Amino acid sequence: MRPTSPVMRPAPPSPPRPPSRRTVSTLASRLTAAGSTAEFWETIGRRTPIVEDAAGGGCRVTFLWRSTEAAAVYVTINRVTHDLDDSRMQRIPGTDVWHATFRLPADWRGSYTVLETDVAGDRALHEHEPRWAMRTIREEGVVDPRNPARTRTHGGSTASVAELDAAPRQAAPADGPSPRMRQLVAPSGRTVWLSPPIGDDGASHPLVIVLDGEVWQASGYAVAATDRLVAAGTIRTPFVAMVETGATSPRRMSDLSIDGTMSDEIALSLLPWLRDQMPVSADPRDVVVTGESLGGLTALKTVFDHPAAVGSALSQSASLWQHDMLGRAATAAPVHLFLTVGAFEGTLLEPHRRLREVLATSPHTVTYREFQGGHDMACWRGFWEDGIADLLGQPRP
């Protein structure tokens, strides 16, 4: 059911560049107070980033790097740094201390990586288009060795996570695939990683269909979250089917775009096939499709176009720049929705707010969350668990 050749969609429009969040650092005075750079790294710089209350609200967040050899050091922070000037760390003269300080909301969470370059590498970054340069830092950057918090990314790499004290609570993330996983091949040729319920009793259960399944399977986030919710008695025990959608490949853009075929494939091919594999509940509201970005768009399209088959969607940071979904939302049969979007997500924020307004006067059951963060697995993994609790924890009439 996939197109025989990828149909590339245009890239999302570039929003106006938001004001820089860089702010003046007090690090030099703190280094002086420490007495030496060695003492600084053993005390103040032992755990990073450094977080301080900011005058007037929010926090001053200082990211650090230690190097005597680098010609330049860059930190890329999801939807916080927008160009090389924003990302470039400053070196305290005569030391191995590199730093960059940003003013951020007290409930912010985000992922970041750091790239250390030599003179030639720094020149290459400046010779290329800004988006390419920032992508290079993001993809070639490494984690912060002084921060143990990590996240898997949609691109399959690992990034560090900074989370401020008032950020929404998250359980400790899993660190790899679940041992209960079965790997199958769907009729479309896609790989599906299937996690059966713990202590499967042969009875019918809800089903969670997870798009970008290769990401969620490798991280273990989805299965660990459902296991926690089941153990706490929060949700009814589900099957979890993680469906491969191509990660960062052109095929993903084709299949999950607004004119792609993935929503039809889910309802007309994948779901009937999964029902043949296991006893899935007959109630459409017990079938949940989850996705982020293009996957979030597809999750919405699936429930609005096929509510008799799939009655619940967990959509995060949906690519509403392709289609606002307002017409579909206004005319679709009632479904159950859990929507999230980050306040740092530029062109996605206002379309989500308009969709929320339409949904507020619709027969749909809706939970809507805005968070202080970006287009970021560091945020999505926590709200995924909240969304499953909301969608599968409701009593059925």
Contacts in CASP RR format, 6 or more apart in sequence:
PFRMAT RR
TARGET T0000
AUTHOR 0000-0000-0000
METHOD contacts of the structure
MODEL  1
MRPTSPVMRPAPPSPPRPPSRRTVSTLASRLTAAGSTAEFWETIGRRTPI
VEDAAGGGCRVTFLWRSTEAAAVYVTINRVTHDLDDSRMQRIPGTDVWHA
TFRLPADWRGSYTVLETDVAGDRALHEHEPRWAMRTIREEGVVDPRNPAR
TRTHGGSTASVAELDAAPRQAAPADGPSPRMRQLVAPSGRTVWLSPPIGD
DGASHPLVIVLDGEVWQASGYAVAATDRLVAAGTIRTPFVAMVETGATSP
RRMSDLSIDGTMSDEIALSLLPWLRDQMPVSADPRDVVVTGESLGGLTAL
KTVFDHPAAVGSALSQSASLWQHDMLGRAATAAPVHLFLTVGAFEGTLLE
PHRRLREVLATSPHTVTYREFQGGHDMACWRGFWEDGIADLLGQPRP
1 188 0 8 1.000
1 261 0 8 1.000
1 264 0 8 1.000
1 265 0 8 1.000
1 268 0 8 1.000
1 269 0 8 1.000
2 188 0 8 1.000
2 251 0 8 1.000
2 254 0 8 1.000
2 255 0 8 1.000
2 261 0 8 1.000
2 265 0 8 1.000
3 254 0 8 1.000
3 255 0 8 1.000
3 260 0 8 1.000
3 261 0 8 1.000
6 250 0 8 1.000
6 251 0 8 1.000
6 253 0 8 1.000
6 254 0 8 1.000
7 254 0 8 1.000
7 257 0 8 1.000
7 259 0 8 1.000
7 260 0 8 1.000
8 250 0 8 1.000
8 253 0 8 1.000
8 254 0 8 1.000
9 253 0 8 1.000
9 254 0 8 1.000
9 257 0 8 1.000
9 322 0 8 1.000
12 319 0 8 1.000
12 321 0 8 1.000
12 347 0 8 1.000
13 321 0 8 1.000
13 347 0 8 1.000
15 346 0 8 1.000
15 347 0 8 1.000
17 82 0 8 1.000
17 83 0 8 1.000
18 82 0 8 1.000
18 346 0 8 1.000
20 82 0 8 1.000
20 85 0 8 1.000
20 86 0 8 1.000
21 80 0 8 1.000
21 86 0 8 1.000
21 102 0 8 1.000
21 103 0 8 1.000
21 104 0 8 1.000
22 86 0 8 1.000
22 100 0 8 1.000
22 101 0 8 1.000
22 102 0 8 1.000
23 54 0 8 1.000
23 60 0 8 1.000
23 101 0 8 1.000
23 102 0 8 1.000
23 103 0 8 1.000
24 101 0 8 1.000
25 60 0 8 1.000
25 62 0 8 1.000
25 90 0 8 1.000
25 99 0 8 1.000
25 100 0 8 1.000
25 101 0 8 1.000
26 52 0 8 1.000
26 60 0 8 1.000
26 101 0 8 1.000
27 50 0 8 1.000
27 62 0 8 1.000
27 92 0 8 1.000
27 97 0 8 1.000
27 99 0 8 1.000
27 101 0 8 1.000
28 92 0 8 1.000
30 40 0 8 1.000
30 44 0 8 1.000
31 37 0 8 1.000
31 40 0 8 1.000
31 44 0 8 1.000
31 92 0 8 1.000
31 95 0 8 1.000
31 97 0 8 1.000
34 40 0 8 1.000
34 43 0 8 1.000
34 44 0 8 1.000
37 95 0 8 1.000
37 96 0 8 1.000
37 97 0 8 1.000
40 97 0 8 1.000
41 66 0 8 1.000
44 50 0 8 1.000
45 64 0 8 1.000
45 146 0 8 1.000
46 146 0 8 1.000
47 146 0 8 1.000
47 147 0 8 1.000
48 62 0 8 1.000
48 63 0 8 1.000
48 64 0 8 1.000
48 144 0 8 1.000
48 146 0 8 1.000
48 147 0 8 1.000
49 61 0 8 1.000
49 62 0 8 1.000
49 63 0 8 1.000
49 64 0 8 1.000
49 144 0 8 1.000
49 147 0 8 1.000
49 162 0 8 1.000
50 61 0 8 1.000
50 62 0 8 1.000
50 64 0 8 1.000
51 59 0 8 1.000
51 60 0 8 1.000
51 61 0 8 1.000
51 62 0 8 1.000
51 164 0 8 1.000
51 165 0 8 1.000
52 59 0 8 1.000
52 60 0 8 1.000
52 62 0 8 1.000
53 59 0 8 1.000
53 60 0 8 1.000
54 60 0 8 1.000
54 103 0 8 1.000
57 106 0 8 1.000
58 103 0 8 1.000
58 104 0 8 1.000
58 105 0 8 1.000
58 106 0 8 1.000
59 103 0 8 1.000
59 104 0 8 1.000
59 105 0 8 1.000
59 106 0 8 1.000
59 108 0 8 1.000
59 164 0 8 1.000
60 101 0 8 1.000
60 102 0 8 1.000
60 103 0 8 1.000
61 101 0 8 1.000
61 102 0 8 1.000
61 103 0 8 1.000
61 104 0 8 1.000
61 108 0 8 1.000
61 162 0 8 1.000
61 164 0 8 1.000
62 99 0 8 1.000
62 100 0 8 1.000
62 101 0 8 1.000
63 75 0 8 1.000
63 77 0 8 1.000
63 89 0 8 1.000
63 99 0 8 1.000
63 100 0 8 1.000
63 101 0 8 1.000
63 102 0 8 1.000
63 112 0 8 1.000
63 114 0 8 1.000
63 144 0 8 1.000
63 162 0 8 1.000
64 97 0 8 1.000
64 98 0 8 1.000
64 99 0 8 1.000
64 144 0 8 1.000
64 146 0 8 1.000
65 73 0 8 1.000
65 75 0 8 1.000
65 89 0 8 1.000
65 98 0 8 1.000
65 99 0 8 1.000
65 114 0 8 1.000
65 116 0 8 1.000
65 144 0 8 1.000
66 96 0 8 1.000
66 97 0 8 1.000
66 98 0 8 1.000
67 73 0 8 1.000
67 96 0 8 1.000
67 98 0 8 1.000
67 116 0 8 1.000
68 96 0 8 1.000
69 116 0 8 1.000
69 118 0 8 1.000
70 98 0 8 1.000
70 116 0 8 1.000
70 117 0 8 1.000
70 118 0 8 1.000
71 117 0 8 1.000
71 118 0 8 1.000
71 119 0 8 1.000
71 121 0 8 1.000
71 122 0 8 1.000
72 88 0 8 1.000
72 89 0 8 1.000
72 116 0 8 1.000
72 117 0 8 1.000
72 122 0 8 1.000
73 88 0 8 1.000
73 89 0 8 1.000
73 91 0 8 1.000
73 98 0 8 1.000
73 114 0 8 1.000
73 115 0 8 1.000
73 116 0 8 1.000
73 117 0 8 1.000
74 84 0 8 1.000
74 87 0 8 1.000
74 88 0 8 1.000
74 89 0 8 1.000
74 114 0 8 1.000
74 115 0 8 1.000
74 117 0 8 1.000
74 125 0 8 1.000
74 137 0 8 1.000
75 81 0 8 1.000
75 87 0 8 1.000
75 89 0 8 1.000
75 100 0 8 1.000
75 112 0 8 1.000
75 113 0 8 1.000
75 114 0 8 1.000
75 137 0 8 1.000
76 87 0 8 1.000
76 112 0 8 1.000
76 113 0 8 1.000
76 114 0 8 1.000
76 115 0 8 1.000
76 134 0 8 1.000
76 137 0 8 1.000
76 138 0 8 1.000
76 141 0 8 1.000
77 87 0 8 1.000
77 102 0 8 1.000
77 110 0 8 1.000
77 111 0 8 1.000
77 112 0 8 1.000
77 162 0 8 1.000
78 110 0 8 1.000
78 111 0 8 1.000
78 112 0 8 1.000
78 159 0 8 1.000
78 344 0 8 1.000
78 373 0 8 1.000
78 374 0 8 1.000
78 375 0 8 1.000
78 376 0 8 1.000
78 378 0 8 1.000
79 344 0 8 1.000
79 345 0 8 1.000
79 346 0 8 1.000
79 373 0 8 1.000
79 374 0 8 1.000
79 375 0 8 1.000
79 376 0 8 1.000
80 86 0 8 1.000
80 102 0 8 1.000
80 104 0 8 1.000
80 110 0 8 1.000
80 344 0 8 1.000
81 87 0 8 1.000
81 134 0 8 1.000
82 134 0 8 1.000
83 130 0 8 1.000
83 133 0 8 1.000
83 134 0 8 1.000
84 125 0 8 1.000
84 126 0 8 1.000
84 130 0 8 1.000
84 133 0 8 1.000
84 134 0 8 1.000
87 100 0 8 1.000
87 134 0 8 1.000
87 137 0 8 1.000
88 100 0 8 1.000
89 98 0 8 1.000
89 99 0 8 1.000
89 100 0 8 1.000
89 114 0 8 1.000
90 98 0 8 1.000
90 99 0 8 1.000
90 100 0 8 1.000
91 97 0 8 1.000
91 98 0 8 1.000
92 98 0 8 1.000
92 99 0 8 1.000
104 164 0 8 1.000
104 372 0 8 1.000
105 164 0 8 1.000
105 166 0 8 1.000
105 343 0 8 1.000
105 372 0 8 1.000
106 164 0 8 1.000
106 165 0 8 1.000
106 166 0 8 1.000
107 164 0 8 1.000
107 166 0 8 1.000
107 167 0 8 1.000
107 168 0 8 1.000
107 371 0 8 1.000
107 372 0 8 1.000
108 162 0 8 1.000
108 163 0 8 1.000
108 164 0 8 1.000
108 167 0 8 1.000
108 372 0 8 1.000
108 373 0 8 1.000
109 161 0 8 1.000
109 162 0 8 1.000
109 163 0 8 1.000
109 164 0 8 1.000
109 167 0 8 1.000
109 168 0 8 1.000
109 170 0 8 1.000
109 371 0 8 1.000
109 372 0 8 1.000
109 373 0 8 1.000
109 376 0 8 1.000
109 378 0 8 1.000
109 379 0 8 1.000
110 161 0 8 1.000
110 162 0 8 1.000
110 163 0 8 1.000
110 373 0 8 1.000
110 374 0 8 1.000
110 376 0 8 1.000
110 378 0 8 1.000
110 379 0 8 1.000
111 151 0 8 1.000
111 153 0 8 1.000
111 159 0 8 1.000
111 160 0 8 1.000
111 161 0 8 1.000
111 162 0 8 1.000
111 376 0 8 1.000
111 377 0 8 1.000
111 378 0 8 1.000
112 144 0 8 1.000
112 159 0 8 1.000
112 160 0 8 1.000
112 161 0 8 1.000
112 162 0 8 1.000
113 137 0 8 1.000
113 138 0 8 1.000
113 141 0 8 1.000
113 142 0 8 1.000
113 143 0 8 1.000
113 157 0 8 1.000
113 159 0 8 1.000
113 160 0 8 1.000
114 141 0 8 1.000
114 142 0 8 1.000
114 143 0 8 1.000
114 144 0 8 1.000
114 160 0 8 1.000
115 136 0 8 1.000
115 137 0 8 1.000
115 140 0 8 1.000
115 141 0 8 1.000
115 142 0 8 1.000
117 125 0 8 1.000
125 133 0 8 1.000
125 136 0 8 1.000
125 137 0 8 1.000
126 133 0 8 1.000
128 136 0 8 1.000
139 157 0 8 1.000
143 150 0 8 1.000
143 158 0 8 1.000
143 159 0 8 1.000
143 160 0 8 1.000
144 160 0 8 1.000
147 160 0 8 1.000
147 161 0 8 1.000
147 162 0 8 1.000
149 160 0 8 1.000
149 161 0 8 1.000
149 162 0 8 1.000
149 163 0 8 1.000
150 158 0 8 1.000
150 159 0 8 1.000
150 160 0 8 1.000
150 161 0 8 1.000
150 173 0 8 1.000
151 158 0 8 1.000
151 159 0 8 1.000
151 160 0 8 1.000
151 161 0 8 1.000
151 173 0 8 1.000
151 376 0 8 1.000
151 377 0 8 1.000
151 378 0 8 1.000
151 381 0 8 1.000
152 158 0 8 1.000
152 215 0 8 1.000
152 218 0 8 1.000
152 219 0 8 1.000
152 221 0 8 1.000
152 377 0 8 1.000
153 159 0 8 1.000
153 215 0 8 1.000
153 377 0 8 1.000
154 212 0 8 1.000
154 215 0 8 1.000
154 247 0 8 1.000
154 248 0 8 1.000
154 292 0 8 1.000
154 293 0 8 1.000
154 377 0 8 1.000
155 215 0 8 1.000
155 247 0 8 1.000
155 248 0 8 1.000
156 215 0 8 1.000
156 218 0 8 1.000
156 247 0 8 1.000
159 378 0 8 1.000
161 378 0 8 1.000
163 170 0 8 1.000
163 378 0 8 1.000
167 372 0 8 1.000
168 371 0 8 1.000
168 382 0 8 1.000
168 383 0 8 1.000
168 386 0 8 1.000
170 381 0 8 1.000
170 382 0 8 1.000
170 385 0 8 1.000
171 224 0 8 1.000
171 225 0 8 1.000
171 228 0 8 1.000
171 382 0 8 1.000
171 385 0 8 1.000
173 219 0 8 1.000
173 221 0 8 1.000
173 224 0 8 1.000
173 381 0 8 1.000
174 219 0 8 1.000
174 220 0 8 1.000
174 221 0 8 1.000
174 223 0 8 1.000
174 224 0 8 1.000
175 220 0 8 1.000
176 218 0 8 1.000
176 219 0 8 1.000
176 220 0 8 1.000
177 193 0 8 1.000
177 217 0 8 1.000
177 218 0 8 1.000
177 219 0 8 1.000
177 220 0 8 1.000
177 223 0 8 1.000
178 195 0 8 1.000
178 220 0 8 1.000
178 223 0 8 1.000
178 224 0 8 1.000
178 227 0 8 1.000
180 195 0 8 1.000
180 196 0 8 1.000
180 198 0 8 1.000
180 223 0 8 1.000
181 193 0 8 1.000
181 194 0 8 1.000
181 195 0 8 1.000
181 217 0 8 1.000
181 223 0 8 1.000
182 193 0 8 1.000
182 194 0 8 1.000
182 195 0 8 1.000
182 196 0 8 1.000
183 191 0 8 1.000
183 192 0 8 1.000
183 193 0 8 1.000
183 194 0 8 1.000
184 191 0 8 1.000
184 192 0 8 1.000
184 193 0 8 1.000
184 194 0 8 1.000
184 277 0 8 1.000
185 191 0 8 1.000
185 192 0 8 1.000
186 192 0 8 1.000
186 243 0 8 1.000
186 269 0 8 1.000
186 270 0 8 1.000
186 273 0 8 1.000
187 269 0 8 1.000
187 270 0 8 1.000
187 273 0 8 1.000
188 265 0 8 1.000
188 269 0 8 1.000
188 270 0 8 1.000
190 243 0 8 1.000
190 244 0 8 1.000
190 245 0 8 1.000
190 270 0 8 1.000
191 214 0 8 1.000
191 243 0 8 1.000
191 244 0 8 1.000
192 241 0 8 1.000
192 242 0 8 1.000
192 243 0 8 1.000
192 244 0 8 1.000
192 270 0 8 1.000
192 274 0 8 1.000
193 213 0 8 1.000
193 217 0 8 1.000
193 241 0 8 1.000
193 242 0 8 1.000
194 239 0 8 1.000
194 240 0 8 1.000
194 241 0 8 1.000
194 242 0 8 1.000
194 277 0 8 1.000
194 278 0 8 1.000
195 222 0 8 1.000
195 223 0 8 1.000
195 226 0 8 1.000
195 239 0 8 1.000
195 240 0 8 1.000
195 241 0 8 1.000
195 242 0 8 1.000
196 239 0 8 1.000
196 278 0 8 1.000
197 205 0 8 1.000
197 230 0 8 1.000
197 237 0 8 1.000
197 238 0 8 1.000
197 239 0 8 1.000
198 227 0 8 1.000
198 230 0 8 1.000
198 237 0 8 1.000
202 279 0 8 1.000
203 279 0 8 1.000
204 279 0 8 1.000
204 280 0 8 1.000
204 281 0 8 1.000
204 282 0 8 1.000
205 236 0 8 1.000
205 237 0 8 1.000
205 238 0 8 1.000
205 239 0 8 1.000
205 278 0 8 1.000
205 279 0 8 1.000
205 280 0 8 1.000
205 281 0 8 1.000
205 286 0 8 1.000
206 235 0 8 1.000
206 236 0 8 1.000
206 237 0 8 1.000
206 238 0 8 1.000
206 239 0 8 1.000
206 280 0 8 1.000
206 281 0 8 1.000
206 286 0 8 1.000
206 287 0 8 1.000
206 288 0 8 1.000
206 392 0 8 1.000
207 238 0 8 1.000
207 239 0 8 1.000
207 240 0 8 1.000
207 241 0 8 1.000
207 271 0 8 1.000
207 274 0 8 1.000
207 280 0 8 1.000
207 281 0 8 1.000
207 286 0 8 1.000
207 287 0 8 1.000
207 288 0 8 1.000
208 222 0 8 1.000
208 226 0 8 1.000
208 238 0 8 1.000
208 239 0 8 1.000
208 240 0 8 1.000
208 241 0 8 1.000
208 288 0 8 1.000
208 289 0 8 1.000
208 290 0 8 1.000
208 388 0 8 1.000
208 392 0 8 1.000
209 241 0 8 1.000
209 243 0 8 1.000
209 266 0 8 1.000
209 270 0 8 1.000
209 271 0 8 1.000
209 274 0 8 1.000
209 287 0 8 1.000
209 288 0 8 1.000
209 289 0 8 1.000
209 290 0 8 1.000
209 310 0 8 1.000
210 216 0 8 1.000
210 222 0 8 1.000
210 240 0 8 1.000
210 241 0 8 1.000
210 242 0 8 1.000
210 243 0 8 1.000
210 290 0 8 1.000
210 291 0 8 1.000
211 243 0 8 1.000
211 245 0 8 1.000
211 256 0 8 1.000
211 262 0 8 1.000
211 289 0 8 1.000
211 290 0 8 1.000
211 291 0 8 1.000
211 292 0 8 1.000
211 295 0 8 1.000
211 296 0 8 1.000
211 298 0 8 1.000
211 299 0 8 1.000
212 245 0 8 1.000
212 246 0 8 1.000
212 247 0 8 1.000
212 252 0 8 1.000
212 291 0 8 1.000
212 292 0 8 1.000
212 295 0 8 1.000
213 222 0 8 1.000
213 242 0 8 1.000
213 243 0 8 1.000
213 244 0 8 1.000
213 245 0 8 1.000
214 242 0 8 1.000
214 244 0 8 1.000
214 245 0 8 1.000
214 246 0 8 1.000
214 247 0 8 1.000
215 247 0 8 1.000
215 377 0 8 1.000
216 222 0 8 1.000
216 242 0 8 1.000
217 242 0 8 1.000
219 377 0 8 1.000
219 381 0 8 1.000
221 381 0 8 1.000
221 384 0 8 1.000
222 240 0 8 1.000
222 242 0 8 1.000
222 290 0 8 1.000
222 384 0 8 1.000
223 240 0 8 1.000
225 381 0 8 1.000
225 382 0 8 1.000
225 384 0 8 1.000
225 385 0 8 1.000
225 388 0 8 1.000
226 235 0 8 1.000
226 238 0 8 1.000
226 240 0 8 1.000
226 388 0 8 1.000
228 385 0 8 1.000
229 235 0 8 1.000
229 385 0 8 1.000
229 388 0 8 1.000
229 389 0 8 1.000
229 392 0 8 1.000
230 237 0 8 1.000
234 389 0 8 1.000
234 393 0 8 1.000
235 388 0 8 1.000
235 389 0 8 1.000
235 392 0 8 1.000
235 393 0 8 1.000
236 286 0 8 1.000
236 392 0 8 1.000
236 393 0 8 1.000
238 288 0 8 1.000
238 388 0 8 1.000
238 392 0 8 1.000
239 274 0 8 1.000
239 278 0 8 1.000
239 280 0 8 1.000
241 270 0 8 1.000
241 274 0 8 1.000
243 266 0 8 1.000
243 270 0 8 1.000
245 251 0 8 1.000
245 252 0 8 1.000
245 255 0 8 1.000
245 256 0 8 1.000
245 262 0 8 1.000
245 295 0 8 1.000
246 252 0 8 1.000
246 255 0 8 1.000
252 294 0 8 1.000
253 294 0 8 1.000
254 260 0 8 1.000
255 261 0 8 1.000
255 262 0 8 1.000
255 265 0 8 1.000
256 262 0 8 1.000
256 294 0 8 1.000
256 295 0 8 1.000
256 297 0 8 1.000
256 298 0 8 1.000
257 294 0 8 1.000
257 297 0 8 1.000
257 319 0 8 1.000
257 322 0 8 1.000
258 297 0 8 1.000
258 301 0 8 1.000
258 322 0 8 1.000
258 323 0 8 1.000
262 295 0 8 1.000
262 298 0 8 1.000
262 302 0 8 1.000
263 298 0 8 1.000
263 301 0 8 1.000
263 302 0 8 1.000
263 305 0 8 1.000
263 306 0 8 1.000
264 305 0 8 1.000
264 306 0 8 1.000
266 289 0 8 1.000
266 298 0 8 1.000
266 302 0 8 1.000
266 306 0 8 1.000
266 310 0 8 1.000
267 302 0 8 1.000
267 305 0 8 1.000
267 306 0 8 1.000
267 309 0 8 1.000
267 310 0 8 1.000
268 306 0 8 1.000
268 309 0 8 1.000
271 280 0 8 1.000
271 287 0 8 1.000
271 309 0 8 1.000
271 310 0 8 1.000
274 280 0 8 1.000
280 286 0 8 1.000
280 287 0 8 1.000
281 287 0 8 1.000
283 396 0 8 1.000
284 307 0 8 1.000
284 308 0 8 1.000
284 309 0 8 1.000
284 310 0 8 1.000
284 311 0 8 1.000
284 312 0 8 1.000
285 311 0 8 1.000
285 312 0 8 1.000
285 335 0 8 1.000
285 336 0 8 1.000
285 396 0 8 1.000
286 312 0 8 1.000
286 392 0 8 1.000
287 309 0 8 1.000
287 310 0 8 1.000
287 311 0 8 1.000
287 312 0 8 1.000
288 310 0 8 1.000
288 311 0 8 1.000
288 312 0 8 1.000
288 313 0 8 1.000
288 314 0 8 1.000
288 388 0 8 1.000
288 391 0 8 1.000
288 392 0 8 1.000
289 298 0 8 1.000
289 299 0 8 1.000
289 302 0 8 1.000
289 303 0 8 1.000
289 310 0 8 1.000
289 312 0 8 1.000
289 313 0 8 1.000
289 314 0 8 1.000
290 296 0 8 1.000
290 299 0 8 1.000
290 313 0 8 1.000
290 314 0 8 1.000
290 315 0 8 1.000
290 316 0 8 1.000
290 384 0 8 1.000
290 388 0 8 1.000
291 298 0 8 1.000
291 299 0 8 1.000
291 314 0 8 1.000
291 315 0 8 1.000
291 316 0 8 1.000
292 316 0 8 1.000
292 317 0 8 1.000
292 377 0 8 1.000
292 380 0 8 1.000
293 316 0 8 1.000
293 317 0 8 1.000
293 318 0 8 1.000
293 319 0 8 1.000
293 375 0 8 1.000
294 319 0 8 1.000
295 315 0 8 1.000
295 318 0 8 1.000
295 319 0 8 1.000
296 313 0 8 1.000
296 315 0 8 1.000
296 316 0 8 1.000
296 317 0 8 1.000
296 318 0 8 1.000
296 319 0 8 1.000
297 315 0 8 1.000
297 318 0 8 1.000
297 319 0 8 1.000
297 320 0 8 1.000
297 322 0 8 1.000
297 323 0 8 1.000
297 325 0 8 1.000
299 313 0 8 1.000
299 314 0 8 1.000
299 315 0 8 1.000
299 318 0 8 1.000
300 313 0 8 1.000
300 315 0 8 1.000
300 318 0 8 1.000
300 325 0 8 1.000
300 328 0 8 1.000
300 329 0 8 1.000
300 337 0 8 1.000
301 323 0 8 1.000
301 325 0 8 1.000
301 328 0 8 1.000
302 310 0 8 1.000
302 313 0 8 1.000
303 310 0 8 1.000
303 311 0 8 1.000
303 312 0 8 1.000
303 313 0 8 1.000
303 332 0 8 1.000
303 335 0 8 1.000
303 337 0 8 1.000
304 325 0 8 1.000
304 328 0 8 1.000
304 329 0 8 1.000
304 332 0 8 1.000
304 335 0 8 1.000
305 328 0 8 1.000
305 332 0 8 1.000
307 332 0 8 1.000
307 333 0 8 1.000
307 334 0 8 1.000
307 335 0 8 1.000
308 333 0 8 1.000
311 335 0 8 1.000
311 336 0 8 1.000
312 335 0 8 1.000
312 336 0 8 1.000
312 337 0 8 1.000
312 338 0 8 1.000
312 391 0 8 1.000
312 392 0 8 1.000
313 335 0 8 1.000
313 336 0 8 1.000
313 337 0 8 1.000
313 338 0 8 1.000
314 338 0 8 1.000
314 384 0 8 1.000
314 387 0 8 1.000
314 388 0 8 1.000
314 391 0 8 1.000
315 337 0 8 1.000
315 338 0 8 1.000
315 339 0 8 1.000
315 340 0 8 1.000
316 339 0 8 1.000
316 340 0 8 1.000
316 341 0 8 1.000
316 380 0 8 1.000
316 383 0 8 1.000
316 384 0 8 1.000
317 340 0 8 1.000
317 341 0 8 1.000
317 342 0 8 1.000
317 345 0 8 1.000
317 348 0 8 1.000
317 374 0 8 1.000
317 375 0 8 1.000
317 380 0 8 1.000
318 325 0 8 1.000
318 339 0 8 1.000
318 341 0 8 1.000
318 348 0 8 1.000
318 352 0 8 1.000
319 348 0 8 1.000
320 348 0 8 1.000
320 351 0 8 1.000
320 352 0 8 1.000
320 355 0 8 1.000
321 347 0 8 1.000
321 348 0 8 1.000
321 351 0 8 1.000
324 351 0 8 1.000
324 354 0 8 1.000
324 355 0 8 1.000
325 355 0 8 1.000
326 354 0 8 1.000
326 355 0 8 1.000
326 358 0 8 1.000
327 358 0 8 1.000
329 355 0 8 1.000
329 358 0 8 1.000
329 359 0 8 1.000
329 362 0 8 1.000
329 364 0 8 1.000
330 358 0 8 1.000
330 362 0 8 1.000
332 364 0 8 1.000
334 362 0 8 1.000
334 363 0 8 1.000
334 364 0 8 1.000
334 365 0 8 1.000
335 364 0 8 1.000
335 365 0 8 1.000
336 364 0 8 1.000
336 365 0 8 1.000
336 366 0 8 1.000
336 391 0 8 1.000
336 394 0 8 1.000
337 359 0 8 1.000
337 364 0 8 1.000
337 365 0 8 1.000
337 366 0 8 1.000
337 367 0 8 1.000
338 366 0 8 1.000
338 367 0 8 1.000
338 369 0 8 1.000
338 386 0 8 1.000
338 387 0 8 1.000
338 390 0 8 1.000
338 391 0 8 1.000
339 352 0 8 1.000
339 355 0 8 1.000
339 356 0 8 1.000
339 359 0 8 1.000
339 366 0 8 1.000
339 367 0 8 1.000
339 368 0 8 1.000
339 369 0 8 1.000
340 368 0 8 1.000
340 369 0 8 1.000
340 370 0 8 1.000
340 371 0 8 1.000
340 379 0 8 1.000
340 380 0 8 1.000
340 383 0 8 1.000
341 348 0 8 1.000
341 349 0 8 1.000
341 352 0 8 1.000
341 369 0 8 1.000
341 370 0 8 1.000
341 371 0 8 1.000
342 348 0 8 1.000
342 349 0 8 1.000
342 370 0 8 1.000
342 371 0 8 1.000
342 372 0 8 1.000
342 373 0 8 1.000
342 374 0 8 1.000
342 375 0 8 1.000
342 379 0 8 1.000
343 349 0 8 1.000
343 370 0 8 1.000
343 371 0 8 1.000
343 372 0 8 1.000
343 373 0 8 1.000
343 374 0 8 1.000
344 372 0 8 1.000
344 373 0 8 1.000
344 374 0 8 1.000
345 373 0 8 1.000
345 374 0 8 1.000
345 375 0 8 1.000
348 375 0 8 1.000
349 370 0 8 1.000
352 368 0 8 1.000
352 370 0 8 1.000
356 366 0 8 1.000
356 368 0 8 1.000
359 366 0 8 1.000
359 368 0 8 1.000
360 366 0 8 1.000
365 394 0 8 1.000
367 387 0 8 1.000
367 390 0 8 1.000
369 383 0 8 1.000
369 386 0 8 1.000
371 379 0 8 1.000
371 383 0 8 1.000
373 379 0 8 1.000
END
